[in-house]
Amino acid sequence: MKKLLAATLGILSAVGGFVDIGDLVAAGQAGARFGMAHTWVLLLGVVAICAYAEMAGRIAAVTGRAVFDLVRERLGARMALLNLVASYLVTVITLAAELGGVALALQLVSGVPYLIWVPVAGAAVWLVLWRMRFPVMERVFGLAGLALVVFAVALFWLPTDWAELGRSAVRIDDGGQGWGAYWFVAVALFASTVSPYEVFFFSSGGVEERWSAADLADARFSVLVGFPVGGFLALSLIATATVVLRPAGLTVSDLGQVAHPVVLAFGGVGLAIAALAFFAVTFGAALETGLSAAYAAAQYFGWQWGKRVSPREAARFHTVLLVSVLLGVLLLLTTIDPVALTEYMLIISAVALPLTYLPILVVANDRTYLGDRVNGRWLNALGAVLLLVIVAAAIAAIPVAIGTRMGQ
């Protein structure tokens, strides 16, 4: 039971990272347009986030300090400032996209235009961040997000050709959509699985939970259970879109289309469960991104931070939280389409990935901080290969986005 409770931090990070608004869109588009041809991208993303989250969690457990706190000290103020500016901008845009996802989920069940729900979503996120205790927050929204398992169940209810589904999962082709569009979706899907805020939240959450070296096993359990769960749920989204949306020639432009396979399988009950899942994962991700923005700023400037600290004692931390949520709301009130915003967010996130993951690899090999708990030879080799993939995605992101006009 203790290990299951410890895993909820990883589950929240996984469900909020693998299956946030970014993955709802990217996974839905991947399945609708290319079938299971991006399965390898998702699996690669699972391996990458597990490897680097384990490093981030180990750093937090051994040093008692979050990753960003050590980045400035290890790499210097200027490099850390570049990291801070890039990560904050990406995280606030991601926060706006998540708030848009919450509003779209509420629109799905109410019929009320999503713009009406945007301020409500922002206020609700702020209230939860301000008032709800960290352990309660992570468990409520992390576990509620597991309602996405309805997509996996729907596969057994629908007339699924399992043999063809399996063959398409190991076959890489452009599905007649063009290789440029294929690689655009690949970059977007990969970026959605390794979003920078995930490791900031995971390591800072470990500090909030007061991890120590004695908790390393539990931290690894969180990683090895939570993140693969997120990957499985994302794969279910791709698979249901492959079975239902692709044969019908449908694309994903709103959450209603993502939910369509479940509605087809289970009717109104399916829609209610899907809407609950969409709300839980986007709301949970909004909490993560809001906290991650404030964590990064507070850790860089050396402020008091954390949800365990009262707002009076960590006033600047809570001010950054409030400002970040307000910026997200204001961005959505420009009437930018939340799905389009999500697509742009994923490309921007891909560009910023090396600024997050290179410092983690550096700190995870520093004996000054970790002693004999630095990366082993095999983990370093894996981390280096994955970093090359991350750099390749960052380099390719903008050219492939421009060249395909955002995957069209």
JOPE-V778194 format. One record per pair of residues at least 4 apart in sequence whose C-alpha atoms are under 8 Angstrom apart, sorted by the first residue. I is the first residue (numbers start at 1). J is the second residue. If there is no record, write none. Layout:
I|J  I|J
//
This chain:
1|5  2|6  3|7  3|218  3|221  4|8  6|10  6|218  6|219  6|221  6|222  7|11  7|218  7|219  7|221  7|222  7|223  7|225  7|226  8|12  8|138  8|139  8|142  8|143  8|222  8|226  9|13  9|138  9|139  9|142  9|202  9|205  9|222  9|226  10|14  10|202  10|222  10|223  10|225  10|226  10|227  11|15  11|142  11|143  11|222  11|225  11|226  11|227  11|229  11|230  12|16  12|17  12|138  12|139  12|141  12|142  12|143  12|226  12|284  13|17  13|18  13|142  13|198  13|201  13|202  13|226  13|227  13|285  13|288  14|18  14|19  14|226  14|227  14|228  14|229  14|230  14|231  15|19  15|20  15|142  15|145  15|146  15|226  15|227  15|229  15|230  15|281  15|285  16|20  16|142  16|281  16|282  16|284  16|285  16|288  17|23  17|192  17|193  17|194  17|195  17|198  17|230  17|285  18|23  18|192  18|193  18|194  18|227  18|230  18|231  18|234  19|23  19|24  19|230  19|233  19|234  19|281  20|24  20|98  20|192  20|281  20|282  20|285  21|25  21|97  21|98  21|101  21|281  21|282  21|342  22|26  22|97  22|189  22|192  22|342  22|343  22|346  23|27  23|28  23|189  23|192  23|193  23|234  24|28  24|234  24|237  24|255  24|258  25|29  25|252  25|253  25|254  25|255  25|258  25|339  25|342  25|343  26|30  26|185  26|188  26|189  26|192  26|343  27|31  27|189  27|234  27|235  27|237  27|238  28|32  28|237  28|238  28|241  28|252  28|258  29|33  29|34  29|185  29|238  29|241  29|251  29|252  30|34  30|35  30|36  30|37  30|38  30|185  30|238  31|35  31|36  31|37  31|237  31|238  31|239  31|240  31|241  31|242  31|245  31|246  32|238  32|241  32|242  32|244  32|245  32|246  32|249  32|250  32|251  32|252  33|175  33|177  33|242  33|246  33|251  34|38  34|173  34|174  34|175  34|177  34|182  34|242  34|246  35|168  35|169  35|175  35|238  35|239  35|241  35|242  35|243  35|246  36|165  36|168  36|169  36|170  36|171  36|238  36|239  36|242  37|168  37|169  37|170  37|171  37|172  37|173  37|174  38|42  38|169  38|172  38|186  39|43  39|169  39|170  39|235  40|44  40|169  40|170  41|45  41|186  41|189  41|190  42|46  42|189  42|190  42|193  42|231  42|234  42|235  43|47  43|231  44|48  44|190  45|49  45|190  45|193  45|194  46|50  46|193  46|227  46|228  46|231  47|51  48|52  48|194  48|383  48|386  49|53  49|193  49|194  49|227  50|54  50|223  50|224  50|227  51|55  51|379  51|382  51|383  52|56  52|199  52|357  52|360  52|361  52|383  53|57  53|199  53|202  53|203  53|223  54|58  54|219  54|220  54|223  55|59  55|360  55|361  55|364  55|375  56|60  56|66  56|67  56|199  56|202  56|203  56|360  56|364  57|61  57|202  57|203  57|206  57|216  57|219  57|220  58|62  58|213  58|216  58|219  59|63  59|64  59|65  59|66  59|67  59|203  59|363  59|364  59|369  59|370  60|64  60|65  60|66  60|67  60|203  60|204  60|206  60|207  60|211  60|212  61|65  61|206  61|207  61|210  61|211  61|212  61|213  61|214  61|215  61|216  61|219  62|211  62|212  62|213  62|369  62|370  62|373  63|212  63|369  63|370  64|207  64|210  64|211  64|212  65|69  65|70  65|204  65|207  66|70  66|200  66|203  66|204  66|206  66|207  66|299  67|71  67|200  67|203  67|204  67|360  68|72  68|200  68|296  68|299  68|300  69|73  69|296  69|299  69|300  69|302  70|74  70|363  71|75  71|76  71|80  71|359  71|360  71|363  72|76  72|77  72|79  72|80  72|81  72|300  73|77  74|363  75|79  75|80  75|359  76|80  77|81  78|82  79|83  80|84  80|300  81|85  81|300  82|86  83|87  83|355  83|356  84|88  84|296  84|297  84|300  85|89  86|90  86|352  86|355  87|91  87|196  87|197  87|293  87|352  87|356  88|92  88|293  88|296  88|297  89|93  90|94  90|345  90|348  90|349  90|352  91|95  91|196  91|197  91|289  91|290  91|292  91|293  92|96  92|289  92|290  92|293  92|324  92|325  92|327  92|328  93|97  93|328  93|345  94|98  94|289  94|342  94|345  95|99  95|285  95|286  95|289  95|290  95|324  95|325  95|328  96|100  96|286  96|325  96|327  96|328  96|329  96|331  96|332  97|101  97|328  97|332  97|338  97|339  97|341  97|342  97|345  98|102  98|282  98|283  98|285  98|286  99|103  99|118  99|121  99|122  99|282  99|283  99|286  99|328  99|329  100|104  100|114  100|118  100|332  100|338  101|105  101|278  101|279  101|282  101|283  101|338  102|106  102|118  102|121  102|278  102|279  102|282  102|283  103|107  103|114  103|115  103|116  103|117  103|118  103|121  104|108  104|114  104|254  104|255  105|109  105|255  105|275  105|276  105|278  105|279  106|110  106|111  106|112  106|114  106|117  106|275  106|279  107|111  107|112  107|113  107|114  107|117  108|255  108|256  108|275  109|272  109|275  112|116  112|117  113|117  114|118  115|119  115|332  115|333  115|335  116|120  117|121  118|122  118|329  118|332  118|333  119|123  119|329  120|124  121|125  122|126  122|325  122|326  122|328  122|329  123|127  124|128  125|129  125|283  125|286  125|287  125|325  126|130  126|321  126|322  126|325  127|131  127|132  128|132  128|137  128|287  129|287  129|291  129|307  130|307  130|311  130|318  132|136  132|137  133|137  133|307  133|308  134|138  134|208  134|307  134|308  135|139  135|209  136|140  137|141  137|142  138|142  138|284  139|143  140|144  141|145  141|280  141|281  141|283  141|284  142|146  142|280  142|281  142|284  143|147  144|276  144|277  144|280  144|281  145|276  145|277  145|278  145|280  145|281  146|277  147|273  147|274  147|276  147|277  148|152  148|233  148|273  148|274  148|277  148|278  149|153  149|233  149|236  150|154  150|262  150|270  150|273  150|274  151|155  151|233  151|236  151|237  151|240  151|261  151|262  152|156  152|233  152|236  152|237  152|240  153|157  154|158  154|240  154|261  154|262  154|265  154|266  155|159  155|160  155|236  155|239  155|240  156|160  157|265  158|265  160|165  160|243  161|165  162|166  163|167  164|168  165|169  165|239  166|170  167|171  168|172  174|178  174|179  174|181  174|182  177|181  177|182  178|182  179|183  180|184  180|400  180|403  180|404  180|407  181|185  181|400  181|404  181|406  181|407  181|408  182|186  182|407  183|187  183|400  184|188  184|397  184|400  184|401  184|404  184|406  184|407  185|189  185|407  186|190  187|191  187|347  187|350  187|393  187|396  187|397  188|192  188|343  188|346  188|347  188|350  189|193  189|346  190|194  191|195  191|346  191|347  191|349  191|350  191|353  192|346  194|198  194|353  195|199  195|349  195|350  195|353  196|200  196|349  196|352  196|353  196|356  196|357  197|201  197|288  197|289  197|292  197|293  198|202  198|288  199|203  200|204  200|292  200|295  200|296  201|205  201|288  201|289  201|291  201|292  201|295  202|206  203|207  204|208  204|295  205|209  206|210  206|211  207|211  208|306  208|307  208|308  211|215  211|216  212|216  215|219  216|220  217|221  218|222  219|223  220|224  221|225  221|226  222|226  222|227  223|227  223|228  224|228  225|229  226|230  227|231  228|232  229|233  230|234  231|235  232|236  233|237  234|238  235|239  236|240  237|241  237|258  238|242  239|243  240|244  240|245  240|261  241|245  241|246  241|258  241|261  242|246  242|247  243|247  244|248  244|260  244|261  245|249  245|250  245|251  245|260  245|261  246|250  246|251  251|257  252|257  252|258  253|257  253|339  254|258  254|339  255|259  256|260  259|263  259|271  259|274  259|275  260|264  261|265  262|266  262|267  262|270  262|271  262|274  263|267  263|268  263|269  263|270  263|271  265|270  266|270  266|271  267|271  268|272  269|273  270|274  271|275  272|276  273|277  274|278  275|279  276|280  277|281  278|282  279|283  280|284  281|285  282|286  283|287  284|288  285|289  286|290  287|291  288|292  289|293  290|294  290|321  290|324  290|325  291|295  291|321  292|296  293|297  293|320  293|321  293|324  294|298  294|317  294|318  294|320  294|321  294|324  295|299  295|305  295|306  295|317  296|300  297|301  297|317  297|320  298|302  298|303  298|304  298|305  298|316  298|317  299|303  299|305  303|314  303|316  303|317  304|309  304|313  304|314  304|316  304|317  305|309  305|314  305|317  306|314  306|317  309|313  309|314  310|314  311|315  311|317  311|318  314|318  315|319  316|320  317|321  318|322  319|323  320|324  321|325  322|326  323|327  324|328  325|329  326|330  327|331  328|332  329|333  330|334  331|335  331|336  332|336  332|337  332|338  336|340  336|341  337|341  338|342  339|343  340|344  341|345  342|346  343|347  343|406  344|348  345|349  346|350  347|351  347|397  347|398  347|401  348|352  348|397  349|353  350|390  350|393  350|394  350|397  351|393  351|394  351|395  351|397  351|398  352|356  352|394  353|357  353|390  353|391  353|394  354|358  354|387  354|390  354|391  354|394  355|359  356|360  357|361  357|387  358|362  358|387  359|363  360|364  361|365  361|380  361|383  362|366  363|369  364|370  364|374  364|375  365|370  365|374  365|375  366|370  366|371  366|374  367|371  367|372  367|373  367|374  370|374  375|379  375|380  376|380  377|381  378|382  379|383  380|384  381|385  382|386  383|387  384|388  385|389  386|390  387|391  388|392  389|393  390|394  391|395  392|396  393|397  394|398  395|399  396|400  397|401  398|402  399|403  400|404  400|406  400|407  401|405  401|406  401|407  402|406  404|408
//
